[in-house]
Amino acid sequence: MSTTRTQVAVIGAGPAGLLLSWSLRAAGIDSVVIENRSLEHILGRIRAGILEQCSVEELTRLGLGDGIAEHGLTHHGIHLQFDGQRHHVDFHALIGRTVTVYGQQAVVADLVRAHREAGSEIVFEASDVSLHELTTDAPRVRYVAGGAETELTADFVVGADGFHGVSRPSIPGLTTYQRGYPYAWLGILADVAPSTDELIYCLHERGFAMHSMRSPEVSRLYLQVPNDERIENWPDARIWDELQTRLGVPGWTLHEGPITDKSITPMRSFVSARLRHGRLFLAGDAGHIVPPTGAKGLNAAIADVTLLARGLADHYAGDDGRLEAYESEALGRQWKVQQFSQWMTELLHRAPADDDSAEFQYRSQLGRLAYVTGSRHAMESLAEQYSGLPL
Ligand SMILES: Cc1cc2nc3c(=O)[nH]c(=O)nc-3n(C[C@H](O)[C@H](O)[C@H](O)COP(=O)(O)OP(=O)(O)OC[C@H]3O[C@@H](n4cnc5c(N)ncnc54)[C@H](O)[C@@H]3O)c2cc1C
């Protein structure tokens, strides 16, 4: 077994791990990123698509803003649709803030490019990744890559390995808080220009639908489906029919095009009670996940990394205050994100028909949507949370 050393061992080359390693590099701190999938796999993963204003500012501050400036689509608000009517909530007019449509895939590609040019050490296709001696001042990570076993000793280990990674399970006796939802999202990518200027979030009596986009040429659309739905039941024509039914309003046309990707994603809210165990810190989906309705998953990962990078930079400068505060600060922020994601989800999805209170809930949701779109205070609150809490 070969042995090696770094200052910070980062598990996972998703947006959280890649961004943390990049931030540390900017602060003059060495790190090694260990990823169990291939480079092609992480570049091909289609996930989130909305960046909060703070996320854009942070990526830009770190020299990662060129792609966003060139290809990102700045949105001043969202459309909320219910009862056959569409209402625009103008974040910029309400609170002077915006969000940017820029795919997670592009964020990851920008990070990979930057790391490559800088010569960062990223180990892809590492298997048997395991964490050891986390409560000592020399934690270790063991892994196998290219047939050889390596032991990496570090000052700190950061678990940025997503919901299914090895880091969170390495914390003994961990309490977690979670809830599921009785529905899932069927998402498609289609080669057709978006039929809307800004995202449409729609509550229809047949269920939630959403029109988003990835670029001026590529649309991303979603339908609420039952939890146990199978993608085989949804040929392309059925998807477009259902989208037309749920999203349609008089005088507006939903343009259809070839579907290039379709999948069903379940929804879950999850928070780990701890984001620290000795010298291990958790960041991003390793520590928490949200249903996608509020567009918060990627942004929460960026927020964690921003807080953690500040703490680690201070530590190496001799001040442990912000590193000690990381867990409580990140969790405090995360619970605000959780309640917003839960609120957006329950506002816009139809309870299953076998729920006794489904009809009551639907009418109550319509009342809530009418209140939100009719009250400046409520719209400001939505705008503030959707465009992102300050970092
Ligand atoms: C299908 C899907 C759709 C989504 N859609 C949206 C959306 O529309 N809007 C939104 O805001 N959010 C969405 N999200 C959430 C968002 O994509 C995540 O919050 C974001 O990816 C979090 O980044 P991360 O780096 O923390 O975790 P991840 O992106 O999961 O990255 C973790 C990395 O760790 C690696 N890894 C895992 N196990 C190990 C191991 N044992 N050893 C080494 N490496 C390991 C993984 O391969 C991965 O590269 C979606 C998530 C999924 C799964």
The ligand as an SDF file (V2000), in Angstrom:
LIG
                    3D

 53 58  0  0  0  0  0  0  0  0999 V2000
  -31.5160   13.0890  -10.1830 C   0  0  0  0  0  0  0  0  0  0  0  0
  -31.3250   14.3860   -9.4310 C   0  0  0  0  0  0  0  0  0  0  0  0
  -31.9260   15.5580   -9.8880 C   0  0  0  0  0  0  0  0  0  0  0  0
  -31.7550   16.7490   -9.1960 C   0  0  0  0  0  0  0  0  0  0  0  0
  -32.3550   17.8920   -9.6440 N   0  0  0  0  0  0  0  0  0  0  0  0
  -32.1880   19.0280   -8.9610 C   0  0  0  0  0  0  0  0  0  0  0  0
  -32.7940   20.2300   -9.3580 C   0  0  0  0  0  0  0  0  0  0  0  0
  -33.5270   20.2610  -10.3540 O   0  0  0  0  0  0  0  0  0  0  0  0
  -32.5840   21.3570   -8.6320 N   0  0  0  0  0  0  0  0  0  0  0  0
  -31.7590   21.3480   -7.5210 C   0  0  0  0  0  0  0  0  0  0  0  0
  -31.5340   22.3970   -6.8910 O   0  0  0  0  0  0  0  0  0  0  0  0
  -31.1660   20.2410   -7.1080 N   0  0  0  0  0  0  0  0  0  0  0  0
  -31.3620   19.0850   -7.8040 C   0  0  0  0  0  0  0  0  0  0  0  0
  -30.7640   17.9790   -7.3730 N   0  0  0  0  0  0  0  0  0  0  0  0
  -29.8940   18.0830   -6.2190 C   0  0  0  0  0  0  0  0  0  0  0  0
  -28.5070   18.5850   -6.6080 C   0  0  0  0  0  0  0  0  0  0  0  0
  -28.1380   18.0320   -7.8390 O   0  0  0  0  0  0  0  0  0  0  0  0
  -27.5780   18.1970   -5.4840 C   0  0  0  0  0  0  0  0  0  0  0  0
  -27.9900   18.9120   -4.3350 O   0  0  0  0  0  0  0  0  0  0  0  0
  -26.1060   18.4750   -5.7850 C   0  0  0  0  0  0  0  0  0  0  0  0
  -25.6330   17.5650   -6.7470 O   0  0  0  0  0  0  0  0  0  0  0  0
  -25.2820   18.3520   -4.5090 C   0  0  0  0  0  0  0  0  0  0  0  0
  -23.9260   18.3390   -4.8240 O   0  0  0  0  0  0  0  0  0  0  0  0
  -22.9120   17.4670   -3.9590 P   0  0  0  0  0  0  0  0  0  0  0  0
  -21.5800   17.7300   -4.5550 O   0  0  0  0  0  0  0  0  0  0  0  0
  -23.1390   17.7070   -2.5240 O   0  0  0  0  0  0  0  0  0  0  0  0
  -23.3610   15.9600   -4.1940 O   0  0  0  0  0  0  0  0  0  0  0  0
  -23.2840   15.0810   -5.5140 P   0  0  0  0  0  0  0  0  0  0  0  0
  -23.5590   15.8990   -6.7120 O   0  0  0  0  0  0  0  0  0  0  0  0
  -24.1280   13.8890   -5.2590 O   0  0  0  0  0  0  0  0  0  0  0  0
  -21.7650   14.6430   -5.5950 O   0  0  0  0  0  0  0  0  0  0  0  0
  -21.2360   13.6470   -4.7520 C   0  0  0  0  0  0  0  0  0  0  0  0
  -20.0620   12.9840   -5.4490 C   0  0  0  0  0  0  0  0  0  0  0  0
  -19.5020   12.0120   -4.5960 O   0  0  0  0  0  0  0  0  0  0  0  0
  -19.2560   10.8310   -5.3220 C   0  0  0  0  0  0  0  0  0  0  0  0
  -19.2600    9.6960   -4.3960 N   0  0  0  0  0  0  0  0  0  0  0  0
  -20.3120    9.0470   -3.8780 C   0  0  0  0  0  0  0  0  0  0  0  0
  -19.9110    8.0490   -3.0890 N   0  0  0  0  0  0  0  0  0  0  0  0
  -18.5500    8.1000   -3.0750 C   0  0  0  0  0  0  0  0  0  0  0  0
  -17.5690    7.3160   -2.4510 C   0  0  0  0  0  0  0  0  0  0  0  0
  -17.8920    6.2800   -1.6690 N   0  0  0  0  0  0  0  0  0  0  0  0
  -16.2780    7.6190   -2.6690 N   0  0  0  0  0  0  0  0  0  0  0  0
  -15.9450    8.6450   -3.4730 C   0  0  0  0  0  0  0  0  0  0  0  0
  -16.8570    9.4280   -4.1100 N   0  0  0  0  0  0  0  0  0  0  0  0
  -18.1450    9.1530   -3.9080 C   0  0  0  0  0  0  0  0  0  0  0  0
  -20.3850   10.7960   -6.3360 C   0  0  0  0  0  0  0  0  0  0  0  0
  -20.0760    9.9720   -7.4550 O   0  0  0  0  0  0  0  0  0  0  0  0
  -20.4730   12.2570   -6.7130 C   0  0  0  0  0  0  0  0  0  0  0  0
  -19.6230   12.5960   -7.7730 O   0  0  0  0  0  0  0  0  0  0  0  0
  -30.9480   16.7620   -8.0350 C   0  0  0  0  0  0  0  0  0  0  0  0
  -30.3550   15.5970   -7.5800 C   0  0  0  0  0  0  0  0  0  0  0  0
  -30.5420   14.4010   -8.2570 C   0  0  0  0  0  0  0  0  0  0  0  0
  -29.9080   13.1410   -7.7140 C   0  0  0  0  0  0  0  0  0  0  0  0
  1  2  1  0
  2  3  1  0
  2 52  2  0
  3  4  2  0
  4  5  1  0
  4 50  1  0
  5  6  2  0
  6  7  1  0
  6 13  1  0
  7  8  2  0
  7  9  1  0
  9 10  1  0
 10 11  2  0
 10 12  1  0
 12 13  2  0
 13 14  1  0
 14 15  1  0
 14 50  1  0
 15 16  1  0
 16 17  1  0
 16 18  1  0
 18 19  1  0
 18 20  1  0
 20 21  1  0
 20 22  1  0
 22 23  1  0
 23 24  1  0
 24 25  2  0
 24 26  1  0
 24 27  1  0
 27 28  1  0
 28 29  2  0
 28 30  1  0
 28 31  1  0
 31 32  1  0
 32 33  1  0
 33 34  1  0
 33 48  1  0
 34 35  1  0
 35 36  1  0
 35 46  1  0
 36 37  1  0
 36 45  1  0
 37 38  2  0
 38 39  1  0
 39 40  1  0
 39 45  2  0
 40 41  1  0
 40 42  2  0
 42 43  1  0
 43 44  2  0
 44 45  1  0
 46 47  1  0
 46 48  1  0
 48 49  1  0
 50 51  2  0
 51 52  1  0
 52 53  1  0
M  END
$$$$
